[in-house]
Amino acid sequence: MLAFHAWFIPLVLFTVFWLLWKKQYRDAAVFLFPTLIGYELWIGIVNNNPFIITILIARIIEAAKNWT
């Protein structure tokens, strides 16, 4: 896992800084947002704690039912 971090994080940071240097702020945000989401999902899977979206949606629906 350390090897993945060793090449992934510098690659992402280089890309974001390059886009910001070129004053492409929207492109930097569009690149960074899904990258961070994918990174978070991957970290959860690697740590044997996957993020299951259906459970989250069910909790949101149940909370909305209790609100009314």
C-alpha atoms as an extended CHARMM CRD file, in Angstrom:
* protein
*
        68  EXT
         1         1  MET       CA              0.0000000000        0.0000000000        0.0000000000  PROA      1               0.0000000000
         2         2  LEU       CA              2.9250000000        2.3240000000        0.6470000000  PROA      2               0.0000000000
         3         3  ALA       CA              4.0540000000        1.9110000000       -2.9600000000  PROA      3               0.0000000000
         4         4  PHE       CA              0.6320000000        2.9890000000       -4.1720000000  PROA      4               0.0000000000
         5         5  HSD       CA              0.7390000000        6.1370000000       -2.0370000000  PROA      5               0.0000000000
         6         6  ALA       CA              4.3020000000        6.8270000000       -3.1710000000  PROA      6               0.0000000000
         7         7  TRP       CA              3.2810000000        7.2360000000       -6.7990000000  PROA      7               0.0000000000
         8         8  PHE       CA             -0.4200000000        8.1430000000       -6.6040000000  PROA      8               0.0000000000
         9         9  ILE       CA             -0.2980000000       11.1490000000       -4.2910000000  PROA      9               0.0000000000
        10        10  PRO       CA              2.5830000000       12.9370000000       -6.0840000000  PROA      10              0.0000000000
        11        11  LEU       CA              0.9320000000       12.2570000000       -9.4460000000  PROA      11              0.0000000000
        12        12  VAL       CA             -2.3800000000       13.7390000000       -8.3090000000  PROA      12              0.0000000000
        13        13  LEU       CA             -0.7170000000       16.7180000000       -6.6440000000  PROA      13              0.0000000000
        14        14  PHE       CA              1.4350000000       17.3900000000       -9.6970000000  PROA      14              0.0000000000
        15        15  THR       CA             -1.6410000000       17.3270000000      -11.9430000000  PROA      15              0.0000000000
        16        16  VAL       CA             -3.6460000000       19.6220000000       -9.6660000000  PROA      16              0.0000000000
        17        17  PHE       CA             -0.8100000000       22.1140000000       -9.2770000000  PROA      17              0.0000000000
        18        18  TRP       CA             -0.1810000000       22.0820000000      -13.0200000000  PROA      18              0.0000000000
        19        19  LEU       CA             -3.8490000000       22.8020000000      -13.7210000000  PROA      19              0.0000000000
        20        20  LEU       CA             -3.8880000000       25.5730000000      -11.1270000000  PROA      20              0.0000000000
        21        21  TRP       CA             -0.7060000000       27.0600000000      -12.5840000000  PROA      21              0.0000000000
        22        22  LYS       CA             -2.3820000000       27.0910000000      -16.0060000000  PROA      22              0.0000000000
        23        23  LYS       CA             -5.3340000000       28.8910000000      -14.3220000000  PROA      23              0.0000000000
        24        24  GLN       CA             -7.7150000000       26.0720000000      -15.1480000000  PROA      24              0.0000000000
        25        25  TYR       CA             -9.4930000000       26.1290000000      -11.8120000000  PROA      25              0.0000000000
        26        26  ARG       CA            -12.6110000000       24.3350000000      -12.9950000000  PROA      26              0.0000000000
        27        27  ASP       CA            -10.5830000000       21.5380000000      -14.5580000000  PROA      27              0.0000000000
        28        28  ALA       CA             -8.5860000000       21.1770000000      -11.3440000000  PROA      28              0.0000000000
        29        29  ALA       CA            -11.7900000000       20.8450000000       -9.3130000000  PROA      29              0.0000000000
        30        30  VAL       CA            -13.3310000000       18.3980000000      -11.7940000000  PROA      30              0.0000000000
        31        31  PHE       CA            -10.1570000000       16.3210000000      -11.6700000000  PROA      31              0.0000000000
        32        32  LEU       CA             -9.6710000000       16.4500000000       -7.9120000000  PROA      32              0.0000000000
        33        33  PHE       CA            -13.2460000000       15.7620000000       -6.7460000000  PROA      33              0.0000000000
        34        34  PRO       CA            -13.7350000000       12.3200000000       -8.3670000000  PROA      34              0.0000000000
        35        35  THR       CA            -10.1120000000       11.4410000000       -7.6650000000  PROA      35              0.0000000000
        36        36  LEU       CA            -10.5840000000       12.0040000000       -3.9370000000  PROA      36              0.0000000000
        37        37  ILE       CA            -13.8750000000       10.1030000000       -3.9240000000  PROA      37              0.0000000000
        38        38  GLY       CA            -12.2590000000        7.1510000000       -5.6820000000  PROA      38              0.0000000000
        39        39  TYR       CA             -9.2800000000        7.3190000000       -3.3470000000  PROA      39              0.0000000000
        40        40  GLU       CA            -11.5630000000        7.2250000000       -0.2990000000  PROA      40              0.0000000000
        41        41  LEU       CA            -13.4920000000        4.2570000000       -1.6750000000  PROA      41              0.0000000000
        42        42  TRP       CA            -10.2490000000        2.4250000000       -2.4320000000  PROA      42              0.0000000000
        43        43  ILE       CA             -8.8210000000        3.0890000000        1.0540000000  PROA      43              0.0000000000
        44        44  GLY       CA            -11.9940000000        1.7040000000        2.6090000000  PROA      44              0.0000000000
        45        45  ILE       CA            -11.7910000000       -1.4760000000        0.5640000000  PROA      45              0.0000000000
        46        46  VAL       CA             -8.1060000000       -1.9730000000        1.3210000000  PROA      46              0.0000000000
        47        47  ASN       CA             -8.7260000000       -1.5260000000        5.0540000000  PROA      47              0.0000000000
        48        48  ASN       CA            -11.5200000000       -4.1200000000        4.8690000000  PROA      48              0.0000000000
        49        49  ASN       CA            -14.1780000000       -1.4910000000        5.6070000000  PROA      49              0.0000000000
        50        50  PRO       CA            -15.9130000000       -0.8740000000        2.2690000000  PROA      50              0.0000000000
        51        51  PHE       CA            -18.3390000000        1.9860000000        1.8020000000  PROA      51              0.0000000000
        52        52  ILE       CA            -21.6350000000        0.4570000000        0.7600000000  PROA      52              0.0000000000
        53        53  ILE       CA            -23.7770000000        3.1390000000       -0.8100000000  PROA      53              0.0000000000
        54        54  THR       CA            -27.0490000000        1.2390000000       -0.4650000000  PROA      54              0.0000000000
        55        55  ILE       CA            -26.6900000000        1.1510000000        3.3190000000  PROA      55              0.0000000000
        56        56  LEU       CA            -26.0610000000        4.8980000000        3.3510000000  PROA      56              0.0000000000
        57        57  ILE       CA            -29.1050000000        5.5520000000        1.1530000000  PROA      57              0.0000000000
        58        58  ALA       CA            -31.2600000000        3.3500000000        3.3890000000  PROA      58              0.0000000000
        59        59  ARG       CA            -30.1100000000        5.2850000000        6.4660000000  PROA      59              0.0000000000
        60        60  ILE       CA            -30.9160000000        8.5940000000        4.7720000000  PROA      60              0.0000000000
        61        61  ILE       CA            -34.3970000000        7.3710000000        3.8220000000  PROA      61              0.0000000000
        62        62  GLU       CA            -35.0530000000        6.1060000000        7.3440000000  PROA      62              0.0000000000
        63        63  ALA       CA            -33.9120000000        9.3980000000        8.8230000000  PROA      63              0.0000000000
        64        64  ALA       CA            -36.1760000000       11.2840000000        6.4050000000  PROA      64              0.0000000000
        65        65  LYS       CA            -39.1280000000        9.0640000000        7.4160000000  PROA      65              0.0000000000
        66        66  ASN       CA            -38.5120000000        9.8210000000       11.0830000000  PROA      66              0.0000000000
        67        67  TRP       CA            -38.3440000000       13.5250000000       10.3490000000  PROA      67              0.0000000000
        68        68  THR       CA            -41.9080000000       13.7210000000        9.0510000000  PROA      68              0.0000000000
